Amino acid sequence: MTALAALLLVVTLVYALERAHRSRPGPWPPLAGSTDAADRDAERVRSDLRAAAGRAAAAPVSGSGRWRSGPAR
């Protein structure tokens, strides 16, 4: 009895999916959205990396004498 109920459920699901698929007009576009949009996250990461590289290049070297630890001599 359980197998019959499961089979009936599967047949009903397949019928509903087929009917929904046939009711949509085709052909469908390959992509749902526009493709000319800029990826703002990638641009932000690139600019953050450039800024970090610029700060690292401008930072003094630890042994240059510009940074001292401890009391002045």
C-alpha positions in Angstrom: 0.0 0.0 0.0 2.9 2.4 0.8 4.6 1.6 -2.5 1.3 2.5 -4.3 1.1 5.8 -2.5 4.7 6.6 -3.2 4.2 5.8 -6.9 1.1 7.9 -7.1 3.0 10.8 -5.5 5.9 10.5 -8.0 3.5 10.3 -11.0 1.6 13.4 -9.7 4.9 15.3 -9.3 6.2 14.4 -12.7 2.9 15.4 -14.3 2.9 18.8 -12.5 6.5 19.5 -13.5 5.8 18.6 -17.1 2.7 20.8 -17.2 4.5 23.8 -15.7 7.4 23.3 -18.2 5.1 23.2 -21.2 3.1 26.3 -20.1 6.2 28.6 -20.3 6.9 30.1 -23.7 10.3 29.4 -25.2 13.0 29.7 -26.3 14.5 31.1 -23.1 17.4 33.5 -23.0 20.7 31.9 -22.0 21.1 34.3 -19.0 18.4 35.8 -16.9 20.3 39.1 -16.2 22.4 41.6 -18.0 26.0 40.7 -18.8 27.4 44.3 -19.0 27.2 45.0 -15.3 30.5 45.6 -13.5 31.5 43.4 -10.6 31.7 46.0 -7.8 33.1 43.5 -5.3 36.1 42.7 -7.6 36.8 46.4 -8.2 36.7 47.1 -4.4 39.1 44.2 -3.7 41.5 45.5 -6.4 41.5 49.0 -5.1 42.0 47.8 -1.5 45.0 45.7 -2.6 46.5 48.7 -4.5 46.0 50.9 -1.4 47.6 48.3 0.9 50.5 47.9 -1.5 51.0 51.7 -1.6 51.0 51.8 2.2 53.5 49.0 2.4 55.8 50.7 -0.1 55.6 54.0 1.9 56.2 52.4 5.3 59.7 52.8 6.7 62.0 49.8 7.0 62.3 48.7 10.6 66.1 49.1 10.7 66.2 52.5 9.1 66.4 54.5 12.4 63.2 56.4 11.8 61.4 54.1 14.2 63.0 53.6 17.6 61.9 51.4 20.4 62.7 52.4 23.9 64.1 55.6 25.2 65.8 58.1 22.9 69.6 58.0 23.1 
